[in-house]
Amino acid sequence: MPTVRHMAALRLFALSALVVAGAMSGTPALADDNWPAQPIRWVVPYPAGGGTDVVARTLAQAITPALGRQVVIDNRPGAATIVGADAVAHSRPDGYTLLTADTATLAANPSLYKKLPYDPAKDFVHVGMIARFPLILVANPNFPARTLKEAVDYARQHPGKVNFASPGAGSPHHLAMELFMEQAGIRMVHVPYKGAAPAVQDLLAGQVDVMFLDLAAGQQNVLGGKLRALGAATPRRLAPLPQVPTIAEGGIAGFEAYAWQGVVAPAGTPKSIVTRLNSELVKALKTPDVQKRFEGIGVEAVSSTPDEFAQYARAEAERWGKLIRAKGITVD
């Protein structure tokens, strides 16, 4: 029969084996038992000050007290979110690195680029959705069409004469317009810009005719009469713009398009940590303060389970990937 000394030695040996196994895997053994023990880095693949940045900072501030550690925003803009995504994909899966992953990161980039430094299907674990940016079709005030039907008729009567702006080739705004043209049976000329700001500036100046713009960037110009809203790419009319019909109401049945985003972590992050992060994000997204902040910038707060987010991202990748390949859209 083993002695007490032998039993103690066996327990020490087993514990040592766990520690060694953890070290060999690159993740500290039982690291999630006292998580978080240090600040958490949340990578935002866009510049500071934009809608994505505001969403992340609002949520980081909301979940910090519950986690007991500071959630620090790290802006890593560049290359359609690839810079930030690459950094997180190759970070340690210890629960201390997160990423805002959006339509580009998980759904469009795999089809737009021949080669990516990250694999959205293998390099990340989904934590949860956090937001959707409703899109609206807007026109400069000098554009002759005042309604969606008139705009479609005008484009049909003037093939190749109407142009549309986007923040860049392959952006959600560009892809939404490609889908719109396909369903409406029209063709317009794409004028890509390096970001939404210069695109909106030229739209306001009448240099381009129309574009899809997210509500966060467009509602003030619409409410101020500087841009004409032709339709909302949402199932229901938008609360800030109740006078604007949906695109489905305008005659393009079933049309819907969003710019969306969620949170991911490096693949291999312990499930217990992912579950805790998801729980805190869901709680934060339901608070009046967060919802009011989001509504103020034209963003919808959207929560989900990790599995729901993974399924949604896969469906969106299939949807937009099919369109990208059919239209031959590429950025490299």
Contacts in CASP RR format, 6 or more apart in sequence:
PFRMAT RR
TARGET T0000
AUTHOR 0000-0000-0000
METHOD contacts of the structure
MODEL  1
MPTVRHMAALRLFALSALVVAGAMSGTPALADDNWPAQPIRWVVPYPAGG
GTDVVARTLAQAITPALGRQVVIDNRPGAATIVGADAVAHSRPDGYTLLT
ADTATLAANPSLYKKLPYDPAKDFVHVGMIARFPLILVANPNFPARTLKE
AVDYARQHPGKVNFASPGAGSPHHLAMELFMEQAGIRMVHVPYKGAAPAV
QDLLAGQVDVMFLDLAAGQQNVLGGKLRALGAATPRRLAPLPQVPTIAEG
GIAGFEAYAWQGVVAPAGTPKSIVTRLNSELVKALKTPDVQKRFEGIGVE
AVSSTPDEFAQYARAEAERWGKLIRAKGITVD
2 10 0 8 1.000
18 29 0 8 1.000
18 30 0 8 1.000
19 29 0 8 1.000
21 29 0 8 1.000
22 28 0 8 1.000
22 29 0 8 1.000
23 29 0 8 1.000
26 92 0 8 1.000
27 92 0 8 1.000
27 93 0 8 1.000
27 94 0 8 1.000
27 268 0 8 1.000
27 270 0 8 1.000
28 94 0 8 1.000
31 94 0 8 1.000
31 270 0 8 1.000
32 95 0 8 1.000
32 270 0 8 1.000
32 272 0 8 1.000
32 273 0 8 1.000
35 94 0 8 1.000
35 95 0 8 1.000
35 270 0 8 1.000
35 272 0 8 1.000
35 273 0 8 1.000
35 276 0 8 1.000
36 67 0 8 1.000
36 68 0 8 1.000
36 69 0 8 1.000
36 95 0 8 1.000
36 96 0 8 1.000
37 69 0 8 1.000
38 69 0 8 1.000
38 96 0 8 1.000
39 69 0 8 1.000
39 70 0 8 1.000
39 71 0 8 1.000
39 72 0 8 1.000
39 96 0 8 1.000
40 67 0 8 1.000
40 69 0 8 1.000
40 70 0 8 1.000
40 71 0 8 1.000
40 72 0 8 1.000
40 95 0 8 1.000
40 96 0 8 1.000
40 97 0 8 1.000
40 98 0 8 1.000
41 72 0 8 1.000
41 74 0 8 1.000
41 96 0 8 1.000
41 97 0 8 1.000
41 98 0 8 1.000
42 56 0 8 1.000
42 60 0 8 1.000
42 71 0 8 1.000
42 72 0 8 1.000
42 73 0 8 1.000
42 74 0 8 1.000
42 98 0 8 1.000
42 99 0 8 1.000
42 100 0 8 1.000
42 263 0 8 1.000
43 74 0 8 1.000
43 75 0 8 1.000
43 76 0 8 1.000
43 84 0 8 1.000
43 87 0 8 1.000
43 88 0 8 1.000
43 97 0 8 1.000
43 98 0 8 1.000
43 99 0 8 1.000
43 100 0 8 1.000
44 52 0 8 1.000
44 53 0 8 1.000
44 56 0 8 1.000
44 73 0 8 1.000
44 74 0 8 1.000
44 75 0 8 1.000
44 76 0 8 1.000
44 77 0 8 1.000
44 100 0 8 1.000
45 52 0 8 1.000
45 76 0 8 1.000
45 77 0 8 1.000
45 78 0 8 1.000
45 81 0 8 1.000
45 82 0 8 1.000
45 83 0 8 1.000
45 84 0 8 1.000
45 85 0 8 1.000
45 99 0 8 1.000
45 100 0 8 1.000
45 102 0 8 1.000
45 105 0 8 1.000
46 52 0 8 1.000
46 53 0 8 1.000
46 75 0 8 1.000
46 77 0 8 1.000
46 81 0 8 1.000
46 100 0 8 1.000
47 53 0 8 1.000
47 75 0 8 1.000
47 77 0 8 1.000
48 73 0 8 1.000
48 75 0 8 1.000
51 133 0 8 1.000
51 216 0 8 1.000
51 297 0 8 1.000
51 299 0 8 1.000
52 100 0 8 1.000
52 102 0 8 1.000
52 261 0 8 1.000
53 73 0 8 1.000
53 75 0 8 1.000
54 293 0 8 1.000
54 297 0 8 1.000
55 100 0 8 1.000
55 130 0 8 1.000
55 131 0 8 1.000
55 261 0 8 1.000
55 294 0 8 1.000
55 297 0 8 1.000
55 299 0 8 1.000
56 73 0 8 1.000
56 100 0 8 1.000
57 73 0 8 1.000
58 290 0 8 1.000
58 293 0 8 1.000
58 294 0 8 1.000
59 130 0 8 1.000
59 281 0 8 1.000
59 284 0 8 1.000
59 285 0 8 1.000
59 290 0 8 1.000
60 71 0 8 1.000
60 72 0 8 1.000
60 73 0 8 1.000
61 71 0 8 1.000
62 284 0 8 1.000
62 287 0 8 1.000
62 289 0 8 1.000
62 290 0 8 1.000
63 71 0 8 1.000
63 277 0 8 1.000
63 280 0 8 1.000
63 281 0 8 1.000
63 283 0 8 1.000
63 284 0 8 1.000
64 70 0 8 1.000
64 71 0 8 1.000
66 280 0 8 1.000
66 283 0 8 1.000
67 280 0 8 1.000
71 98 0 8 1.000
76 83 0 8 1.000
76 84 0 8 1.000
76 87 0 8 1.000
77 83 0 8 1.000
77 84 0 8 1.000
78 84 0 8 1.000
80 104 0 8 1.000
80 108 0 8 1.000
80 109 0 8 1.000
80 112 0 8 1.000
80 170 0 8 1.000
80 171 0 8 1.000
80 331 0 8 1.000
81 101 0 8 1.000
81 102 0 8 1.000
81 104 0 8 1.000
81 105 0 8 1.000
81 109 0 8 1.000
82 109 0 8 1.000
82 113 0 8 1.000
82 116 0 8 1.000
82 117 0 8 1.000
82 118 0 8 1.000
84 99 0 8 1.000
85 99 0 8 1.000
85 101 0 8 1.000
85 105 0 8 1.000
85 109 0 8 1.000
85 118 0 8 1.000
85 120 0 8 1.000
86 117 0 8 1.000
86 118 0 8 1.000
88 97 0 8 1.000
88 98 0 8 1.000
88 99 0 8 1.000
88 124 0 8 1.000
88 264 0 8 1.000
88 265 0 8 1.000
88 266 0 8 1.000
89 117 0 8 1.000
89 118 0 8 1.000
89 119 0 8 1.000
89 123 0 8 1.000
89 124 0 8 1.000
89 266 0 8 1.000
89 267 0 8 1.000
90 118 0 8 1.000
90 123 0 8 1.000
90 266 0 8 1.000
91 97 0 8 1.000
91 266 0 8 1.000
92 266 0 8 1.000
93 125 0 8 1.000
93 265 0 8 1.000
93 266 0 8 1.000
93 267 0 8 1.000
93 268 0 8 1.000
93 269 0 8 1.000
93 270 0 8 1.000
94 269 0 8 1.000
95 265 0 8 1.000
95 266 0 8 1.000
95 269 0 8 1.000
95 270 0 8 1.000
95 273 0 8 1.000
95 277 0 8 1.000
97 265 0 8 1.000
97 266 0 8 1.000
98 127 0 8 1.000
98 263 0 8 1.000
98 264 0 8 1.000
98 265 0 8 1.000
98 277 0 8 1.000
99 105 0 8 1.000
99 124 0 8 1.000
99 263 0 8 1.000
99 264 0 8 1.000
99 265 0 8 1.000
100 130 0 8 1.000
100 261 0 8 1.000
100 262 0 8 1.000
100 263 0 8 1.000
101 120 0 8 1.000
101 124 0 8 1.000
101 261 0 8 1.000
101 262 0 8 1.000
101 263 0 8 1.000
101 264 0 8 1.000
101 313 0 8 1.000
102 172 0 8 1.000
102 259 0 8 1.000
102 260 0 8 1.000
102 261 0 8 1.000
102 262 0 8 1.000
103 172 0 8 1.000
103 175 0 8 1.000
103 258 0 8 1.000
103 259 0 8 1.000
103 260 0 8 1.000
103 261 0 8 1.000
103 316 0 8 1.000
103 320 0 8 1.000
104 170 0 8 1.000
104 171 0 8 1.000
104 172 0 8 1.000
105 120 0 8 1.000
105 264 0 8 1.000
106 120 0 8 1.000
106 124 0 8 1.000
106 264 0 8 1.000
106 313 0 8 1.000
106 316 0 8 1.000
106 317 0 8 1.000
107 313 0 8 1.000
107 316 0 8 1.000
107 317 0 8 1.000
107 319 0 8 1.000
107 320 0 8 1.000
107 321 0 8 1.000
108 170 0 8 1.000
108 172 0 8 1.000
108 175 0 8 1.000
108 317 0 8 1.000
108 320 0 8 1.000
108 321 0 8 1.000
108 324 0 8 1.000
109 116 0 8 1.000
109 120 0 8 1.000
110 116 0 8 1.000
110 120 0 8 1.000
110 317 0 8 1.000
110 321 0 8 1.000
111 317 0 8 1.000
111 320 0 8 1.000
111 321 0 8 1.000
111 324 0 8 1.000
111 325 0 8 1.000
111 329 0 8 1.000
112 169 0 8 1.000
112 170 0 8 1.000
112 324 0 8 1.000
112 329 0 8 1.000
112 330 0 8 1.000
112 331 0 8 1.000
112 332 0 8 1.000
113 330 0 8 1.000
113 331 0 8 1.000
113 332 0 8 1.000
114 330 0 8 1.000
114 332 0 8 1.000
115 332 0 8 1.000
118 124 0 8 1.000
120 313 0 8 1.000
120 317 0 8 1.000
122 267 0 8 1.000
123 266 0 8 1.000
123 267 0 8 1.000
124 264 0 8 1.000
124 265 0 8 1.000
124 266 0 8 1.000
124 267 0 8 1.000
125 264 0 8 1.000
125 265 0 8 1.000
125 266 0 8 1.000
125 267 0 8 1.000
125 268 0 8 1.000
125 269 0 8 1.000
125 274 0 8 1.000
125 306 0 8 1.000
126 262 0 8 1.000
126 264 0 8 1.000
126 306 0 8 1.000
126 307 0 8 1.000
126 309 0 8 1.000
126 310 0 8 1.000
126 313 0 8 1.000
127 262 0 8 1.000
127 263 0 8 1.000
127 264 0 8 1.000
127 265 0 8 1.000
127 274 0 8 1.000
127 277 0 8 1.000
127 278 0 8 1.000
127 281 0 8 1.000
127 306 0 8 1.000
127 309 0 8 1.000
128 262 0 8 1.000
128 263 0 8 1.000
128 278 0 8 1.000
128 281 0 8 1.000
128 303 0 8 1.000
128 304 0 8 1.000
128 305 0 8 1.000
128 306 0 8 1.000
128 308 0 8 1.000
128 309 0 8 1.000
129 260 0 8 1.000
129 261 0 8 1.000
129 262 0 8 1.000
129 302 0 8 1.000
129 303 0 8 1.000
129 304 0 8 1.000
129 308 0 8 1.000
129 309 0 8 1.000
129 312 0 8 1.000
130 261 0 8 1.000
130 262 0 8 1.000
130 263 0 8 1.000
130 281 0 8 1.000
130 285 0 8 1.000
130 301 0 8 1.000
130 302 0 8 1.000
130 303 0 8 1.000
131 260 0 8 1.000
131 261 0 8 1.000
131 262 0 8 1.000
131 294 0 8 1.000
131 299 0 8 1.000
131 300 0 8 1.000
131 301 0 8 1.000
131 302 0 8 1.000
132 258 0 8 1.000
132 259 0 8 1.000
132 260 0 8 1.000
132 261 0 8 1.000
132 299 0 8 1.000
132 300 0 8 1.000
132 302 0 8 1.000
133 172 0 8 1.000
133 214 0 8 1.000
133 215 0 8 1.000
133 216 0 8 1.000
133 258 0 8 1.000
133 259 0 8 1.000
133 260 0 8 1.000
133 261 0 8 1.000
133 298 0 8 1.000
133 299 0 8 1.000
133 300 0 8 1.000
134 214 0 8 1.000
134 215 0 8 1.000
134 232 0 8 1.000
134 233 0 8 1.000
134 234 0 8 1.000
134 238 0 8 1.000
134 258 0 8 1.000
134 298 0 8 1.000
134 300 0 8 1.000
135 172 0 8 1.000
135 173 0 8 1.000
135 176 0 8 1.000
135 212 0 8 1.000
135 213 0 8 1.000
135 214 0 8 1.000
135 215 0 8 1.000
135 232 0 8 1.000
135 233 0 8 1.000
135 234 0 8 1.000
135 257 0 8 1.000
135 258 0 8 1.000
135 259 0 8 1.000
136 212 0 8 1.000
136 213 0 8 1.000
136 214 0 8 1.000
136 215 0 8 1.000
136 218 0 8 1.000
136 219 0 8 1.000
136 222 0 8 1.000
136 229 0 8 1.000
136 230 0 8 1.000
136 231 0 8 1.000
136 232 0 8 1.000
136 233 0 8 1.000
136 238 0 8 1.000
136 241 0 8 1.000
136 244 0 8 1.000
137 148 0 8 1.000
137 151 0 8 1.000
137 180 0 8 1.000
137 210 0 8 1.000
137 211 0 8 1.000
137 212 0 8 1.000
137 229 0 8 1.000
137 230 0 8 1.000
137 231 0 8 1.000
137 232 0 8 1.000
137 233 0 8 1.000
137 247 0 8 1.000
138 203 0 8 1.000
138 210 0 8 1.000
138 211 0 8 1.000
138 212 0 8 1.000
138 213 0 8 1.000
138 218 0 8 1.000
138 221 0 8 1.000
138 222 0 8 1.000
138 227 0 8 1.000
138 228 0 8 1.000
138 229 0 8 1.000
138 230 0 8 1.000
139 145 0 8 1.000
139 151 0 8 1.000
139 209 0 8 1.000
139 210 0 8 1.000
139 227 0 8 1.000
139 228 0 8 1.000
139 230 0 8 1.000
140 203 0 8 1.000
140 204 0 8 1.000
140 205 0 8 1.000
140 206 0 8 1.000
140 208 0 8 1.000
140 209 0 8 1.000
140 210 0 8 1.000
140 227 0 8 1.000
140 228 0 8 1.000
141 225 0 8 1.000
141 226 0 8 1.000
141 227 0 8 1.000
141 228 0 8 1.000
142 206 0 8 1.000
143 151 0 8 1.000
143 209 0 8 1.000
143 210 0 8 1.000
143 228 0 8 1.000
144 150 0 8 1.000
144 154 0 8 1.000
145 151 0 8 1.000
145 153 0 8 1.000
145 154 0 8 1.000
145 230 0 8 1.000
146 228 0 8 1.000
147 230 0 8 1.000
147 250 0 8 1.000
148 230 0 8 1.000
148 231 0 8 1.000
148 245 0 8 1.000
148 247 0 8 1.000
148 250 0 8 1.000
148 251 0 8 1.000
148 252 0 8 1.000
149 250 0 8 1.000
149 251 0 8 1.000
151 210 0 8 1.000
151 230 0 8 1.000
152 184 0 8 1.000
152 186 0 8 1.000
152 252 0 8 1.000
154 162 0 8 1.000
155 162 0 8 1.000
155 184 0 8 1.000
155 186 0 8 1.000
155 187 0 8 1.000
155 188 0 8 1.000
156 185 0 8 1.000
156 186 0 8 1.000
159 186 0 8 1.000
159 187 0 8 1.000
160 187 0 8 1.000
160 188 0 8 1.000
160 189 0 8 1.000
161 189 0 8 1.000
162 188 0 8 1.000
162 189 0 8 1.000
162 209 0 8 1.000
162 210 0 8 1.000
163 188 0 8 1.000
163 189 0 8 1.000
163 190 0 8 1.000
163 191 0 8 1.000
163 208 0 8 1.000
163 209 0 8 1.000
163 210 0 8 1.000
164 177 0 8 1.000
164 188 0 8 1.000
164 189 0 8 1.000
164 190 0 8 1.000
164 191 0 8 1.000
164 208 0 8 1.000
164 209 0 8 1.000
164 210 0 8 1.000
164 211 0 8 1.000
164 212 0 8 1.000
165 191 0 8 1.000
165 192 0 8 1.000
165 193 0 8 1.000
165 199 0 8 1.000
165 200 0 8 1.000
165 202 0 8 1.000
165 203 0 8 1.000
165 208 0 8 1.000
165 210 0 8 1.000
165 211 0 8 1.000
166 173 0 8 1.000
166 174 0 8 1.000
166 177 0 8 1.000
166 190 0 8 1.000
166 191 0 8 1.000
166 192 0 8 1.000
166 193 0 8 1.000
166 199 0 8 1.000
166 211 0 8 1.000
166 212 0 8 1.000
167 173 0 8 1.000
167 174 0 8 1.000
167 192 0 8 1.000
167 193 0 8 1.000
167 194 0 8 1.000
167 195 0 8 1.000
167 196 0 8 1.000
167 199 0 8 1.000
168 174 0 8 1.000
168 192 0 8 1.000
168 193 0 8 1.000
168 194 0 8 1.000
168 195 0 8 1.000
168 199 0 8 1.000
169 190 0 8 1.000
169 192 0 8 1.000
169 329 0 8 1.000
169 331 0 8 1.000
170 324 0 8 1.000
170 329 0 8 1.000
170 331 0 8 1.000
171 195 0 8 1.000
172 212 0 8 1.000
172 214 0 8 1.000
172 257 0 8 1.000
172 258 0 8 1.000
172 259 0 8 1.000
173 196 0 8 1.000
173 211 0 8 1.000
173 212 0 8 1.000
173 213 0 8 1.000
173 214 0 8 1.000
173 259 0 8 1.000
174 190 0 8 1.000
174 192 0 8 1.000
174 212 0 8 1.000
174 329 0 8 1.000
175 257 0 8 1.000
175 320 0 8 1.000
175 323 0 8 1.000
175 324 0 8 1.000
175 329 0 8 1.000
176 212 0 8 1.000
176 233 0 8 1.000
176 257 0 8 1.000
177 188 0 8 1.000
177 190 0 8 1.000
177 211 0 8 1.000
177 212 0 8 1.000
178 323 0 8 1.000
178 327 0 8 1.000
178 329 0 8 1.000
179 255 0 8 1.000
179 257 0 8 1.000
179 323 0 8 1.000
180 212 0 8 1.000
180 233 0 8 1.000
180 247 0 8 1.000
180 252 0 8 1.000
180 255 0 8 1.000
180 257 0 8 1.000
181 187 0 8 1.000
181 188 0 8 1.000
182 323 0 8 1.000
183 252 0 8 1.000
183 255 0 8 1.000
184 252 0 8 1.000
188 209 0 8 1.000
188 210 0 8 1.000
191 199 0 8 1.000
191 202 0 8 1.000
191 208 0 8 1.000
193 199 0 8 1.000
193 202 0 8 1.000
196 213 0 8 1.000
196 214 0 8 1.000
196 217 0 8 1.000
199 208 0 8 1.000
199 211 0 8 1.000
200 211 0 8 1.000
200 213 0 8 1.000
200 217 0 8 1.000
200 218 0 8 1.000
200 221 0 8 1.000
202 208 0 8 1.000
203 210 0 8 1.000
203 211 0 8 1.000
203 227 0 8 1.000
204 221 0 8 1.000
204 226 0 8 1.000
204 227 0 8 1.000
210 230 0 8 1.000
212 233 0 8 1.000
212 257 0 8 1.000
213 227 0 8 1.000
214 259 0 8 1.000
214 298 0 8 1.000
215 238 0 8 1.000
215 240 0 8 1.000
215 241 0 8 1.000
215 298 0 8 1.000
215 299 0 8 1.000
216 297 0 8 1.000
216 298 0 8 1.000
216 299 0 8 1.000
218 227 0 8 1.000
219 240 0 8 1.000
219 241 0 8 1.000
219 298 0 8 1.000
221 227 0 8 1.000
222 228 0 8 1.000
222 229 0 8 1.000
222 241 0 8 1.000
222 244 0 8 1.000
223 240 0 8 1.000
223 241 0 8 1.000
229 241 0 8 1.000
229 244 0 8 1.000
230 244 0 8 1.000
231 244 0 8 1.000
231 245 0 8 1.000
231 246 0 8 1.000
231 247 0 8 1.000
231 249 0 8 1.000
231 250 0 8 1.000
232 238 0 8 1.000
232 241 0 8 1.000
232 244 0 8 1.000
232 245 0 8 1.000
232 246 0 8 1.000
232 247 0 8 1.000
233 246 0 8 1.000
233 247 0 8 1.000
233 255 0 8 1.000
233 256 0 8 1.000
233 257 0 8 1.000
233 258 0 8 1.000
234 246 0 8 1.000
234 256 0 8 1.000
234 258 0 8 1.000
235 246 0 8 1.000
235 248 0 8 1.000
235 256 0 8 1.000
236 246 0 8 1.000
237 244 0 8 1.000
237 245 0 8 1.000
237 246 0 8 1.000
238 244 0 8 1.000
239 295 0 8 1.000
240 295 0 8 1.000
240 298 0 8 1.000
246 255 0 8 1.000
247 255 0 8 1.000
248 254 0 8 1.000
248 255 0 8 1.000
248 256 0 8 1.000
260 302 0 8 1.000
260 312 0 8 1.000
260 316 0 8 1.000
262 309 0 8 1.000
263 277 0 8 1.000
263 281 0 8 1.000
265 273 0 8 1.000
265 274 0 8 1.000
265 277 0 8 1.000
274 306 0 8 1.000
275 306 0 8 1.000
278 305 0 8 1.000
278 306 0 8 1.000
281 303 0 8 1.000
282 303 0 8 1.000
284 290 0 8 1.000
285 291 0 8 1.000
285 301 0 8 1.000
285 302 0 8 1.000
285 303 0 8 1.000
286 301 0 8 1.000
286 303 0 8 1.000
290 301 0 8 1.000
291 301 0 8 1.000
294 300 0 8 1.000
294 301 0 8 1.000
304 312 0 8 1.000
323 329 0 8 1.000
END
